[in-house]
Amino acid sequence: MALVQGGEQVKRRVRAILTAPHLAAFLPAIMITAYWYGGEHLMVLVAILFPGLLAIGGALTRPAPPKQRKNDVITGLPPRPKLLEQLDRGFASDAEYEKSCLALEIDDIQKLTAQLGTEGIRQVLRATSDRLRATLRDTDLVCALGAGRFGVSIDRRQRVDLEATLQLAARLQAAVSEPISIDQSRVLLSSCVGFALPSRAPEATGEALLAAAESALGAALLAGPGSIRAFSNGMTARVERSEHNRDELSRALDTGEIMPWFQPQVCVKTGHVTGCEALVRWQHPTMGLIAPGAFLPAIAKAGLLERLGEVVLFGALSALQDWDRQGVDVPAVAINISAEELNNPNLSEKIKWELDRFDTQPDRLVIEILETVVAQTEDDVARHNINALADLGCKIDLDDFGTGNASIASISRFNVHRIKIDRSFVTHIDTDTDQKNMISAILTIADQLNVGTVAEGVETHGEHMKLAALGCDHAQGYSIAKPMPAQAFLDWVKAHEPKLTTQRVVPKLA
């Protein structure tokens, strides 16, 4: 780097000499000297060569044109370097205003991409970027940081403190949450925000300030959809989607760093625990708790999905056995089965062997299969596994219902026990009439087909109450409890069940 900078300095000095105005004054003297020593022929030669040498020298010392930073092809937003440049200006001694930094990410962006397809997610990103820009002032800057992630620089003017930044973060979230129309359907988004004030930055640089905001965003993503977090000195280094290598992932699976946590499912009307879902988490020894979205793509890329499934199944059945020993009634535990696992001809036999090993009744194990997988399943092996598990006595839940275009016939064809209503339909059900009507239609279909219903992603008490009024059977989400390790889940159930009264008033349908 030092050599490059030194070379640039030499080029600038040489060019300054070659382009100096007083150089032209020496030309007559040079011509006379040439004529004196070589006569007319040398003078003519110098007259020809001298301008040429000046032109070549000027070309060689011409400064390189500034690199053009390409804006994001989908949103048209500037890239990360532009944001860093803007944030750096806030730390300059002559800066008029300091800069605060916010990082926003659309919740479940990978899942949305799978559901909406390439063109659908492009429309979502374009609409989101337009709304963020419309919410900010002309002097603020929003940039693209990656798939579904945006960085914002704002002038920290008078009275722009922690409270004001929190309010701005909430306004940005509100802008993102407005419905987006795609192919005559409505898409409702939520987002997480992390932010850092300049006084909290580990160093007085734009890079450090952005890293702090992304660290706060990582904490918000772990806290759940729609969360906002401010950077504090106790936070770990920036949390990003990272490409962990296969050896690291295998070690984490083998040593118990990657293991299932459990989120309760409760009866909507009574509040009693009716089961739980096993959700994978990675407790990294140095990076702390890593969000699933940061490592699950790497697991899939490394071809370790089946190994992950084995770890989750073992952890789920182990936890169920331990809860039974301690006299805590958890009727069932649900595990997610990927398309890759369904294509393993030995899957049903493997699960049967594990159930026998733990002496667990099959009906206490719920197999969750994505609706997108069912909609696309024409493979005989996958169909055989689903039906074999149902015949064994395991319950089949159709996950993310309403997003995968599975036919109603699929529900009976695969002996589905329950449908899990996707979070995108549950969001704002208590305030959005269209959302309420959609849930009502889904519940009517379920009732006609005689299958149970589970609403996932229930984030507020209002949503919970509206689901009860509409007649949904079970609920799961942060308004009830976050995912937690097996022992913490056990403690939660012990504390939760005694609080419930024998009679609950069911809200009237609004």
Buried (B, 14 or more C-beta within 10 A) or exposed (E): EEEEEEEEEEBEEBBEEBEEEEEEEEBEEEBEBBBEEEEEEBBBEBEEEBEEEBEEBEEEBEEEEEEEEEBBEBBEBBBBEBBBBBBBBBBEEEBEBBBBBBBBBBBBBBBBBBBBEEEBBBBBBBBBBBBBBEBBEEEBBBBBBBBBBBBBBBBBEEEBEEEBBBEBBEEBBEBBBEBBEBEEEEBBBBBBBBBBBBEBBBEEBBBBBBBBBBBBBBBBBBBBBBBBBBBEEEBBBBBBBEEBEEEBBBEBBEEEBBBBBBBBBBBBBBBEBBBBBBBBBBBBEEBBBBBBBBBBBBBEEBEBBBBBBBBBBBBBBBBBEEBBEEEBEBBBBBBBBBBBBBBBEEBBEBBBEBBEEBEBEBEBBBBBBBBBBBBBBEEEBBBBBBBBBBEBEBBBBBBBBBBBEBEEEBBEBBBBBBBBBBBBBBBBBBEBEEBBEBBBEBBEBBEEEEBBBBBBBBBBEBBBBBBBBBBBBBBBBBBBBBBBBBEBBBEBBEEBEEEBEEEBEEBEEE
